[in-house]
Amino acid sequence: MTTYAHRTLLLALSAATVAATVTAAAPVARANAPGTNGPGTNRPALTWRPCAEPGGLSGQECARLPVPLDYRDPDGPQIGLAVTRVRSERPAARRGTLLVIPGGPGGSGVQRLAAKGPALRKAMAGAYDLVSFDPRGVGGSTRASCELDPADRHLVTLRSWPGPDGEIDANVARARRVAEACRRHGGAVLRSFSTVNEARDIDRLRRALGEEKLSAWAYSYGTYVGAVYAQKFPRHTDRWVLDSSGDPDPSRVGRGWLANTAAGTDDRFPDFAAWAADPARESEGLRLARRPADVRPLFLALAAKLDREPKESTTPGVPLTGNRLRQALQSALQSDALFAEAARLIQQAQDPAAAPVLPDVVAGPLPDEDAAVTTATVCNDVRWPASVPAHRRAVAADRARHPLTAGLPANITPCGFWQAPAEPPTRITADGPSNILMVQNRRDPYNPYFGALKMRRSLGERARLLTLEHGGHGAYLTNGPVCGDRTVTAFLTTGRRPQTDTGCTD
């Protein structure tokens, strides 16, 4: 979801924006100790302070929310979440609070509100205070470390891309190594990174804000968080938007999302191929082929060549390999705006005289704490299989069916060697108010449409689905057509929701 299926590097939050991060190794505050607000109080206190950045959202405020490390011991050790808000500029029009739930796992809500806040504030026209947060493990919230070697923190190694010809021995060894390092160094904080705890944290934030109900715009992996919250706390939901949903099957969760990216990439690739073969690319120097049908074999042949002969890039010590090319493409498929970057990398890879310039997403290792939360959340949610022979067979079959992703979606991960989850995942059902609007691009490479349909069926009469005839990951105020933006805005600001599942194209 920008899920395990996709990770981008998180921006560090400045000390002026959020309170100092408490790491897994740092002392953990006790509830009701001086300066803390224990969970036993009816309304946890938030101390807001200005934190607007130059050129950012005017009036932005930040605070820190204490939450229980373990909700089974609500008066025990506390950790902290970075939260942020922008108050309605039209108090007379304000109807409540709209929570922005970030993607990931590992996405920063503080950064997402900073990025989307101007457009969202304009669309809401004062109807809401806009609020978001960094989930536990992310950004300015309490974090944890696995102390992984940098080589294990590159996106193409943290994600289990098979080796040339599909071998997975290195993936197996790395998966064991990462799981053991996280078990040894992550401690109780790392073990607390889970979707159900994020939903509980959201309800604690709701109480701290003094709201009986929240409205929400949940994105990518955040749609699963939002669905779990709506399942656990249905009477505290108002107008609920799930943007780019995945399959909520509780027996698989993150494993299913990863597996679905194989078909999702196949569904989305023709959009890139048509763009890359368009004569308009000629003047830009980015046209890859004369016909869209020729782009796929060109890409597959180039990736296979780089498997055999990696090419030195402009990043010292980080060559362009077949898997780095595949990952760069998969990352670019999230938005048409990234197609040029992918085409340029392909051109440079084909040019014997050029040193490819790697996109940031594949150029260096993730920070250790980002790698930790990205891995731990999906591993803590549900048990993953660990059979090496079964994974070898699955990778071979998936490579044959979906060569663009080369077996990655079926490969073994650290989750196969993880500690057993502390509790079972939440089953999403139709129990609850009918106040959910799902919005979904038809050709989403990370959370493909067929997975969103499973979320739709699980929610039953609670939801309506707005299908957008478009490609890319993220629809509202992002990659979707303006007709989708209009429908979502109308729902959030007026409560008008399509009476039946519907769609639009422009």
TIZA-886829 format. One line per field, with one value per residue (C-alpha): residue number from 1; residue in three letters; x, y, z. Coordinates in nm, 4 decimals, decimal comma, padded with zeros to 6 digits. Each point is the difference from the previous one (the first is absolute). Layout:
// residues N
num: c(NUM:...)
residuo: c(Ala:...)
c1: c(X:...)
c2: c(Y:...)
c3: c(Z:...)
***
This chain:
// residues 506
num: c(1:2:3:4:5:6:7:8:9:10:11:12:13:14:15:16:17:18:19:20:21:22:23:24:25:26:27:28:29:30:31:32:33:34:35:36:37:38:39:40:41:42:43:44:45:46:47:48:49:50:51:52:53:54:55:56:57:58:59:60:61:62:63:64:65:66:67:68:69:70:71:72:73:74:75:76:77:78:79:80:81:82:83:84:85:86:87:88:89:90:91:92:93:94:95:96:97:98:99:100:101:102:103:104:105:106:107:108:109:110:111:112:113:114:115:116:117:118:119:120:121:122:123:124:125:126:127:128:129:130:131:132:133:134:135:136:137:138:139:140:141:142:143:144:145:146:147:148:149:150:151:152:153:154:155:156:157:158:159:160:161:162:163:164:165:166:167:168:169:170:171:172:173:174:175:176:177:178:179:180:181:182:183:184:185:186:187:188:189:190:191:192:193:194:195:196:197:198:199:200:201:202:203:204:205:206:207:208:209:210:211:212:213:214:215:216:217:218:219:220:221:222:223:224:225:226:227:228:229:230:231:232:233:234:235:236:237:238:239:240:241:242:243:244:245:246:247:248:249:250:251:252:253:254:255:256:257:258:259:260:261:262:263:264:265:266:267:268:269:270:271:272:273:274:275:276:277:278:279:280:281:282:283:284:285:286:287:288:289:290:291:292:293:294:295:296:297:298:299:300:301:302:303:304:305:306:307:308:309:310:311:312:313:314:315:316:317:318:319:320:321:322:323:324:325:326:327:328:329:330:331:332:333:334:335:336:337:338:339:340:341:342:343:344:345:346:347:348:349:350:351:352:353:354:355:356:357:358:359:360:361:362:363:364:365:366:367:368:369:370:371:372:373:374:375:376:377:378:379:380:381:382:383:384:385:386:387:388:389:390:391:392:393:394:395:396:397:398:399:400:401:402:403:404:405:406:407:408:409:410:411:412:413:414:415:416:417:418:419:420:421:422:423:424:425:426:427:428:429:430:431:432:433:434:435:436:437:438:439:440:441:442:443:444:445:446:447:448:449:450:451:452:453:454:455:456:457:458:459:460:461:462:463:464:465:466:467:468:469:470:471:472:473:474:475:476:477:478:479:480:481:482:483:484:485:486:487:488:489:490:491:492:493:494:495:496:497:498:499:500:501:502:503:504:505:506)
residuo: c(Met:Thr:Thr:Tyr:Ala:His:Arg:Thr:Leu:Leu:Leu:Ala:Leu:Ser:Ala:Ala:Thr:Val:Ala:Ala:Thr:Val:Thr:Ala:Ala:Ala:Pro:Val:Ala:Arg:Ala:Asn:Ala:Pro:Gly:Thr:Asn:Gly:Pro:Gly:Thr:Asn:Arg:Pro:Ala:Leu:Thr:Trp:Arg:Pro:Cys:Ala:Glu:Pro:Gly:Gly:Leu:Ser:Gly:Gln:Glu:Cys:Ala:Arg:Leu:Pro:Val:Pro:Leu:Asp:Tyr:Arg:Asp:Pro:Asp:Gly:Pro:Gln:Ile:Gly:Leu:Ala:Val:Thr:Arg:Val:Arg:Ser:Glu:Arg:Pro:Ala:Ala:Arg:Arg:Gly:Thr:Leu:Leu:Val:Ile:Pro:Gly:Gly:Pro:Gly:Gly:Ser:Gly:Val:Gln:Arg:Leu:Ala:Ala:Lys:Gly:Pro:Ala:Leu:Arg:Lys:Ala:Met:Ala:Gly:Ala:Tyr:Asp:Leu:Val:Ser:Phe:Asp:Pro:Arg:Gly:Val:Gly:Gly:Ser:Thr:Arg:Ala:Ser:Cys:Glu:Leu:Asp:Pro:Ala:Asp:Arg:His:Leu:Val:Thr:Leu:Arg:Ser:Trp:Pro:Gly:Pro:Asp:Gly:Glu:Ile:Asp:Ala:Asn:Val:Ala:Arg:Ala:Arg:Arg:Val:Ala:Glu:Ala:Cys:Arg:Arg:His:Gly:Gly:Ala:Val:Leu:Arg:Ser:Phe:Ser:Thr:Val:Asn:Glu:Ala:Arg:Asp:Ile:Asp:Arg:Leu:Arg:Arg:Ala:Leu:Gly:Glu:Glu:Lys:Leu:Ser:Ala:Trp:Ala:Tyr:Ser:Tyr:Gly:Thr:Tyr:Val:Gly:Ala:Val:Tyr:Ala:Gln:Lys:Phe:Pro:Arg:His:Thr:Asp:Arg:Trp:Val:Leu:Asp:Ser:Ser:Gly:Asp:Pro:Asp:Pro:Ser:Arg:Val:Gly:Arg:Gly:Trp:Leu:Ala:Asn:Thr:Ala:Ala:Gly:Thr:Asp:Asp:Arg:Phe:Pro:Asp:Phe:Ala:Ala:Trp:Ala:Ala:Asp:Pro:Ala:Arg:Glu:Ser:Glu:Gly:Leu:Arg:Leu:Ala:Arg:Arg:Pro:Ala:Asp:Val:Arg:Pro:Leu:Phe:Leu:Ala:Leu:Ala:Ala:Lys:Leu:Asp:Arg:Glu:Pro:Lys:Glu:Ser:Thr:Thr:Pro:Gly:Val:Pro:Leu:Thr:Gly:Asn:Arg:Leu:Arg:Gln:Ala:Leu:Gln:Ser:Ala:Leu:Gln:Ser:Asp:Ala:Leu:Phe:Ala:Glu:Ala:Ala:Arg:Leu:Ile:Gln:Gln:Ala:Gln:Asp:Pro:Ala:Ala:Ala:Pro:Val:Leu:Pro:Asp:Val:Val:Ala:Gly:Pro:Leu:Pro:Asp:Glu:Asp:Ala:Ala:Val:Thr:Thr:Ala:Thr:Val:Cys:Asn:Asp:Val:Arg:Trp:Pro:Ala:Ser:Val:Pro:Ala:His:Arg:Arg:Ala:Val:Ala:Ala:Asp:Arg:Ala:Arg:His:Pro:Leu:Thr:Ala:Gly:Leu:Pro:Ala:Asn:Ile:Thr:Pro:Cys:Gly:Phe:Trp:Gln:Ala:Pro:Ala:Glu:Pro:Pro:Thr:Arg:Ile:Thr:Ala:Asp:Gly:Pro:Ser:Asn:Ile:Leu:Met:Val:Gln:Asn:Arg:Arg:Asp:Pro:Tyr:Asn:Pro:Tyr:Phe:Gly:Ala:Leu:Lys:Met:Arg:Arg:Ser:Leu:Gly:Glu:Arg:Ala:Arg:Leu:Leu:Thr:Leu:Glu:His:Gly:Gly:His:Gly:Ala:Tyr:Leu:Thr:Asn:Gly:Pro:Val:Cys:Gly:Asp:Arg:Thr:Val:Thr:Ala:Phe:Leu:Thr:Thr:Gly:Arg:Arg:Pro:Gln:Thr:Asp:Thr:Gly:Cys:Thr:Asp)
c1: c(00,0000:00,2709:-00,0294:00,2391:-00,0628:00,1615:00,2217:00,1406:00,2570:-00,1510:00,1039:00,1543:-00,2124:00,1713:00,0113:-00,2007:-00,2816:-00,0364:00,1217:00,3194:-00,0328:00,0048:00,1735:-00,0392:00,3154:-00,1136:-00,1869:-00,3736:-00,2214:-00,2379:-00,3609:-00,0866:00,3664:00,0795:-00,0522:-00,2035:-00,3706:-00,0851:-00,2562:-00,2206:-00,1092:-00,3160:00,1676:00,3768:00,1388:00,1666:00,2232:-00,0035:00,2769:00,0513:00,2082:-00,0747:00,2951:00,0959:-00,2158:-00,2090:-00,3464:-00,0727:-00,1280:00,1366:00,0404:00,1774:-00,0274:00,0967:-00,2536:00,0857:-00,1366:00,0451:00,2870:-00,2297:-00,3746:-00,0325:00,1799:-00,1538:00,1512:00,3437:00,2841:-00,0931:00,1452:-00,0596:-00,1581:00,0692:-00,3317:-00,0807:-00,3040:-00,1170:-00,3135:-00,2924:00,0415:-00,3817:-00,1189:-00,3642:00,0226:00,1915:-00,1786:00,2754:00,3455:00,1308:00,2792:00,2551:00,1140:00,3350:00,1108:00,2989:00,0461:00,2542:-00,1681:00,0044:-00,3348:00,1760:00,1730:-00,3134:-00,2026:00,2781:-00,0044:-00,3757:-00,1168:-00,0249:-00,2175:-00,2008:-00,0617:-00,1225:-00,2302:-00,1467:-00,0674:00,0188:-00,2228:00,2657:00,3034:00,2576:00,1953:00,2613:00,2678:00,3144:-00,0866:00,2142:00,3378:-00,0172:00,1516:-00,0388:-00,1723:00,1693:00,2193:00,1892:00,3100:00,0971:00,3674:00,0072:00,3082:-00,0360:00,0160:-00,3198:-00,1800:00,0033:-00,3513:00,1066:00,1328:-00,2501:-00,2581:00,0731:00,0824:00,1286:00,3447:00,0694:-00,1908:-00,2233:00,2289:-00,1090:00,2828:00,1246:-00,3576:-00,0425:00,3238:-00,0830:-00,3553:00,1308:00,2660:-00,2448:-00,2584:00,2636:00,1445:-00,3444:-00,0772:00,3288:-00,0013:-00,3567:-00,1439:-00,3515:-00,0292:00,0583:-00,2419:-00,2672:00,0022:-00,3260:-00,3113:-00,2310:00,2210:-00,0052:-00,3807:00,0044:00,2409:-00,2419:-00,2798:00,2215:00,0722:-00,3744:-00,0551:00,2908:-00,1602:-00,3289:-00,1916:-00,2856:00,0532:00,2722:-00,0204:00,2981:00,1865:00,2037:00,2528:00,1633:00,0981:-00,1865:-00,3244:00,0558:00,0703:-00,3184:-00,2018:00,1315:-00,0883:-00,3507:-00,0328:00,1263:-00,1539:-00,2970:-00,1983:00,2910:00,0095:-00,1693:00,0843:00,2610:00,2002:00,2159:00,2272:00,1820:-00,0940:00,1547:-00,1373:-00,0852:00,0114:00,0999:00,1858:00,2479:-00,0130:00,3499:00,0931:-00,3050:00,0798:00,3496:-00,1245:-00,2537:00,2659:00,0916:-00,3339:-00,0235:00,3267:-00,1224:-00,3246:00,1809:00,2972:-00,1955:-00,0529:00,3757:00,0541:-00,2487:00,1661:00,3515:-00,0960:-00,1904:00,1592:-00,0211:00,2903:00,2240:00,0730:00,0661:00,2531:-00,2017:-00,1752:00,0902:-00,1739:-00,2166:-00,2850:-00,1301:00,0221:00,3782:00,0660:-00,0582:00,2461:00,2542:-00,0268:00,0137:00,3059:00,1788:-00,0724:00,1286:00,3183:00,0547:-00,0501:00,3034:00,1994:-00,0850:00,0877:00,1955:-00,2201:00,0724:-00,0500:00,3356:-00,0194:-00,3634:-00,0219:-00,3166:-00,1065:-00,2988:-00,1833:00,0761:-00,1448:-00,3083:-00,0477:00,0457:-00,2679:-00,2389:00,0433:-00,0602:-00,3256:-00,1711:-00,0391:00,0158:00,2165:00,2796:-00,0021:00,2685:00,2389:-00,0436:00,0398:00,3150:00,1512:-00,0807:00,1615:00,3135:00,0162:-00,0049:00,2661:00,3520:00,1470:-00,2421:00,0240:-00,3570:-00,1275:-00,1876:-00,3275:00,0221:-00,2296:00,2669:00,3195:00,0701:-00,1034:-00,3056:00,0673:00,0028:-00,3093:-00,1982:00,0986:-00,1058:-00,3545:-00,0582:00,0901:-00,1393:-00,3540:-00,0888:00,1841:-00,1750:-00,3457:-00,0191:00,2139:00,1735:00,1087:00,3688:00,0406:00,3011:-00,0906:-00,3541:00,1374:00,2371:-00,2925:-00,2145:00,2736:00,0591:-00,3704:-00,0447:00,3015:-00,1525:-00,3418:00,1196:00,3530:-00,0134:00,0222:00,2375:-00,1356:00,0201:-00,3689:00,0221:00,3393:00,0938:00,0318:00,1170:-00,3623:00,0459:00,2445:-00,1731:-00,1374:-00,3661:-00,2408:-00,1228:-00,3636:-00,1960:-00,0690:-00,3352:-00,2683:-00,1738:-00,3771:-00,3213:-00,0833:-00,0208:-00,1410:-00,0266:00,2381:00,2981:00,0973:00,2666:00,1822:00,2212:00,1945:-00,0696:00,3731:00,1733:00,3383:00,0255:-00,3575:-00,1569:-00,3686:-00,0822:00,1330:-00,2091:-00,3075:00,0680:00,0037:-00,3266:-00,1620:00,1223:-00,1568:-00,3345:-00,2657:00,2332:00,1790:-00,0371:00,2769:00,0983:00,2050:00,2235:00,1020:00,3577:00,3419:00,2253:00,0041:-00,1990:-00,3094:-00,1388:00,1989:00,2757:-00,0225:-00,3722:-00,2143:-00,1750:-00,3396:00,1295:00,1262:-00,3418:-00,1825:00,2292:-00,0066:-00,3809:-00,0220:00,2348:-00,1513:-00,3703:-00,0475:-00,1252:00,1161:-00,0848:-00,3086:00,1628:00,3489:00,0932:00,2886:00,1302:00,2672:00,0807)
c2: c(00,0000:00,3179:-00,3085:-00,2838:00,0290:00,3410:00,2038:00,3436:00,1612:00,1921:00,3589:00,0731:00,2270:00,3009:00,0631:00,3159:-00,2063:-00,2893:-00,0943:-00,1986:-00,3621:-00,2672:-00,3108:-00,3583:00,0294:00,3164:-00,0035:-00,0464:00,2285:-00,1465:00,1055:00,2772:00,0833:00,3705:00,1606:-00,2896:-00,0593:-00,3584:-00,2024:-00,0235:00,3618:00,0648:00,2393:-00,0087:00,3515:00,1442:00,3040:00,1680:00,2265:00,1766:-00,2016:00,1439:-00,0295:00,2800:-00,0389:-00,2647:-00,0029:00,3194:-00,0567:-00,3524:-00,1232:-00,3037:-00,1964:-00,3318:-00,2618:-00,2639:-00,3478:-00,3319:-00,2135:-00,2984:00,0526:-00,3073:00,2117:00,3435:00,1534:-00,1425:00,1420:00,2751:00,0947:00,3195:00,0852:00,3154:00,1586:00,3078:00,2072:00,2973:00,1560:00,1006:00,3539:00,0367:-00,0955:00,0632:-00,2617:-00,2570:-00,3315:-00,2107:-00,1502:-00,1713:-00,2471:-00,0695:-00,3625:-00,0580:-00,2961:-00,2254:-00,1745:00,2640:00,3062:00,3276:00,1679:00,3200:00,0103:-00,1037:00,2806:00,2442:-00,1219:-00,0331:00,2607:00,2990:-00,1878:-00,1676:00,3266:00,1620:-00,2952:-00,0125:00,3769:00,0140:-00,3007:-00,1684:00,0342:-00,2072:-00,2396:-00,2688:-00,1906:-00,2061:-00,3599:-00,1673:-00,0746:00,2871:00,3479:00,1972:-00,2786:-00,2591:-00,2131:-00,3291:-00,1370:-00,3429:00,1031:-00,1429:00,0091:00,2706:-00,2662:-00,1517:00,3363:00,0742:-00,0219:-00,2746:-00,2111:00,0898:-00,1085:-00,3543:00,0383:-00,3413:-00,0320:-00,0581:-00,3027:00,0117:-00,1393:00,0858:-00,1301:00,3529:00,1098:-00,2837:00,0839:00,3693:-00,0608:-00,2081:00,2597:00,2927:-00,1822:-00,0970:00,3521:00,1489:-00,2562:00,0717:00,3804:00,1190:-00,0923:00,0685:00,3205:-00,1800:-00,2738:00,2642:00,1150:-00,1426:00,1120:-00,0652:00,2084:00,2816:-00,0144:00,0153:00,2936:00,1799:-00,0416:00,1391:00,2976:00,0428:00,0234:00,2420:00,2231:-00,0063:-00,1427:-00,2480:-00,0938:00,0400:00,0278:-00,1400:-00,0135:-00,3205:-00,0753:-00,3260:-00,2145:00,2597:-00,1333:-00,3235:00,2005:00,1967:-00,3165:-00,1542:00,3168:-00,0014:-00,3646:00,0554:00,3422:00,0323:00,2496:00,2438:00,0219:00,2807:00,0372:-00,2589:-00,0030:-00,2998:00,1010:-00,2856:-00,3050:-00,3444:-00,3447:-00,0196:-00,3839:-00,0560:-00,3218:00,1874:00,3808:00,1278:-00,3245:00,0352:00,3619:-00,0963:-00,2930:00,2227:00,2381:-00,2543:00,0352:00,3665:00,0768:-00,1865:00,2013:00,3321:-00,0572:00,0621:00,3607:00,0454:-00,1812:00,2243:00,3089:-00,1208:-00,0784:00,3233:00,2123:00,2937:-00,1589:00,0415:00,3662:-00,0780:-00,2700:-00,2525:-00,2054:-00,3642:-00,1728:00,0615:-00,2124:-00,0504:-00,3761:00,0282:00,1675:-00,3075:-00,2336:00,2837:00,0467:-00,3731:-00,0522:00,2970:-00,1171:-00,3479:00,1504:00,2029:-00,3160:-00,1421:00,3213:00,2753:00,3474:00,2527:00,2937:00,3516:-00,1245:-00,1418:-00,3653:-00,0362:-00,1442:-00,0127:-00,3635:-00,1680:00,0127:00,3678:00,0681:-00,2081:00,1759:00,3436:-00,0815:-00,1373:00,3134:00,2199:-00,1767:00,1717:00,3208:00,1141:00,2859:-00,2511:-00,1609:00,2356:-00,0973:-00,3696:00,0531:00,2056:-00,2778:-00,2562:00,2233:00,0405:-00,3733:-00,0652:00,2604:-00,1505:00,3450:00,1070:-00,0506:-00,0431:00,2445:-00,2123:00,1294:00,0604:-00,2933:-00,2479:00,2003:-00,0630:-00,1805:00,0974:00,1370:-00,2886:00,1160:00,0340:-00,3525:-00,1224:00,1392:-00,0927:-00,3599:-00,0398:00,1237:-00,2544:-00,2770:00,0768:-00,0016:-00,3630:-00,3126:-00,0564:-00,3414:-00,0927:-00,3105:00,0579:-00,2705:00,1401:00,3484:-00,1296:-00,1537:00,3095:00,2326:-00,2128:-00,0028:00,3722:00,0901:-00,1913:00,1622:00,3521:00,0624:00,3747:-00,0695:-00,2967:-00,2058:00,2695:-00,0146:-00,3740:-00,0012:-00,0645:00,2973:00,0571:-00,0526:-00,3729:-00,0143:00,2524:-00,0508:-00,1010:00,2966:00,1147:-00,0136:-00,1071:00,2506:00,1743:-00,1378:00,2787:-00,0479:00,1802:00,0741:00,3737:00,3216:00,0557:00,2953:-00,1198:00,1149:-00,2028:00,1631:-00,2099:00,0377:-00,2835:-00,0617:00,0340:-00,1790:-00,0425:-00,0558:-00,1404:00,0290:-00,3648:00,0368:00,3119:-00,1952:-00,2409:00,2908:00,1171:-00,3401:-00,0209:00,3356:-00,0856:00,2704:00,2123:00,1219:00,1319:-00,0358:00,2746:-00,1527:00,2346:-00,0971:00,1016:-00,1367:00,0603:-00,0389:00,2497:00,1635:00,2958:00,3212:-00,2194:-00,2165:-00,0258:00,1998:00,3167:-00,1719:-00,2174:00,3021:00,1645:-00,3068:-00,0486:00,3705:00,0044:-00,3008:00,1491:00,3477:-00,0710:-00,3684:-00,0745:-00,3461:-00,1979:-00,2122:-00,2963:-00,0966:00,2202:00,1258:00,2925:00,0783:00,3734)
c3: c(00,0000:-00,0236:00,2129:00,0018:-00,3727:-00,0113:00,2306:-00,0491:00,2236:00,2892:00,0558:00,3380:00,2145:00,1494:00,3721:-00,0611:-00,1484:00,2438:00,3438:00,0263:-00,1075:00,2687:-00,1364:00,1097:00,2072:00,1784:00,3328:-00,0399:00,2101:00,2560:-00,0026:00,2434:00,0539:00,0156:-00,3380:-00,1470:-00,0448:00,0787:-00,1964:00,3054:-00,0476:-00,1985:-00,2381:-00,0590:-00,0171:-00,3082:00,0278:-00,3397:-00,1250:-00,3345:-00,2459:-00,3440:-00,2375:-00,2410:-00,3081:00,1738:00,1524:00,1900:00,3493:00,0275:00,3581:00,1469:00,3229:00,1516:00,1048:00,2629:-00,0775:00,1811:-00,1225:00,0610:00,0169:00,2199:00,2603:-00,0625:00,3127:-00,0746:-00,2116:-00,2431:-00,3372:-00,1983:-00,3341:-00,1991:-00,0974:-00,2044:-00,0885:-00,2000:00,1408:-00,2175:-00,1254:00,0063:00,3505:-00,0885:-00,2780:00,2057:00,0485:00,1577:-00,0432:-00,3122:00,0728:-00,2743:00,0403:-00,1753:-00,2092:00,0428:00,2283:00,0857:-00,1511:00,1922:00,0529:00,1036:-00,3372:-00,1893:00,1532:-00,0851:-00,3618:-00,0502:00,2486:-00,2369:-00,2509:00,2744:00,1858:-00,3219:-00,0755:00,3532:00,0101:00,3782:00,0702:00,2131:00,2133:-00,1900:00,2212:-00,0557:00,1878:-00,0364:00,0928:00,2632:-00,1564:-00,2499:-00,0261:00,3222:00,1948:00,2194:-00,2219:00,0102:-00,1672:-00,1273:-00,0421:-00,3506:-00,2173:-00,2685:-00,2725:00,1396:-00,0017:-00,3728:-00,1373:-00,2413:00,2881:00,2703:-00,2543:-00,1112:-00,3682:-00,1132:-00,1511:-00,3709:-00,1306:00,3084:00,2684:00,3544:00,2225:00,0695:00,0771:00,2486:00,1792:00,0108:00,1207:00,2903:00,0777:00,0018:00,2114:00,2555:00,0149:00,0556:00,2696:00,1738:-00,0204:-00,0540:00,3372:00,1193:-00,2015:-00,3308:00,1019:00,0551:-00,3636:-00,1332:-00,1820:00,2922:00,2297:-00,2543:00,0042:00,3802:-00,0163:-00,2316:00,2504:00,2724:-00,2270:-00,0539:00,3740:00,0387:-00,2634:00,1890:-00,2952:00,0259:-00,3665:-00,2597:-00,3758:-00,1880:-00,3277:00,0069:-00,2726:-00,1178:00,3007:00,2007:-00,1508:00,1896:00,3151:-00,0666:-00,0583:00,3223:00,1907:-00,1487:00,1053:00,3543:00,0655:-00,2394:00,2074:-00,0099:-00,3817:-00,1895:-00,3741:-00,0897:-00,3271:-00,0951:-00,2887:-00,1813:00,2045:00,0129:00,0740:00,3742:00,0127:00,3666:-00,0790:-00,2212:00,0438:-00,0974:-00,1721:-00,2213:-00,0819:-00,1075:-00,2090:-00,1762:-00,1311:-00,2698:-00,1772:00,0994:-00,1791:-00,3098:00,0031:00,0252:-00,2326:-00,3246:00,1113:00,0210:-00,3297:-00,1814:00,1479:-00,0880:-00,3625:-00,0578:-00,2766:00,2419:00,1900:-00,3041:00,0645:00,3657:-00,0859:00,1987:-00,2646:00,0639:-00,2924:-00,3052:00,1297:00,3554:-00,0527:-00,0393:00,3375:00,2145:-00,1830:-00,0096:00,3747:00,0797:-00,2205:00,1560:00,3553:-00,0867:-00,1452:00,3161:00,2055:-00,1801:-00,0380:00,2538:-00,1200:00,2039:00,0985:00,1202:00,3584:00,1166:00,0919:-00,1109:-00,3531:-00,2070:00,0191:-00,1561:00,3307:00,0532:-00,3439:00,0803:00,3331:-00,1566:-00,2552:00,2599:00,2093:-00,3056:-00,0840:00,2930:-00,2005:-00,3621:00,1262:00,0688:-00,3454:-00,1331:00,2797:-00,0798:-00,3760:00,0540:00,2131:-00,2710:-00,2638:00,2110:00,0649:-00,3752:-00,0789:00,0205:00,0632:00,2754:00,3751:00,1235:00,2608:00,2534:00,1445:00,3742:00,0707:-00,1198:00,0499:00,3663:00,3156:00,2006:00,3485:00,2449:00,1889:-00,3246:-00,1004:00,3438:-00,0040:-00,3641:00,0710:00,3509:-00,0591:-00,2668:00,1853:00,3300:-00,1586:-00,1126:-00,0206:-00,3357:-00,1359:00,0217:-00,2197:-00,2230:-00,2560:-00,0272:-00,0605:-00,2688:-00,1848:00,0447:-00,1264:-00,3081:-00,0832:00,0659:-00,2155:-00,2888:00,0376:00,0828:-00,1320:00,0701:00,3728:-00,0380:00,2905:00,2688:00,0996:00,0798:00,1708:00,3608:00,2371:00,3581:00,1052:-00,0623:00,2915:00,2258:00,3476:00,0093:-00,0058:00,3392:-00,1129:-00,3091:-00,2768:-00,0178:-00,2302:-00,1906:-00,0116:-00,0961:00,3650:00,0559:-00,1445:-00,3740:-00,0191:-00,2072:-00,3487:-00,1771:-00,2925:-00,2247:-00,3226:-00,2432:-00,0629:00,3357:-00,0035:00,3777:00,1158:-00,3151:-00,0713:00,0670:00,3550:00,0558:-00,1080:00,2859:00,2440:-00,1549:00,0461:00,3592:00,0877:-00,1605:00,0370:00,2104:-00,3134:-00,3510:-00,2590:-00,2427:-00,2835:-00,1969:-00,3528:00,0643:00,0902:00,2972:00,3753:00,2026:-00,1457:00,1957:-00,0617:-00,1463:-00,3138:-00,0538:-00,2430:00,1179:00,0035:00,2830:00,1901:-00,0328:00,1311:00,3003:00,0865:-00,0172:00,2325:00,2582:-00,0065:-00,0531:00,0787:-00,3525:-00,1005:-00,3148:00,0645:-00,1740:-00,1111:-00,2925:-00,2098:-00,2019:-00,2549:00,0014)
***
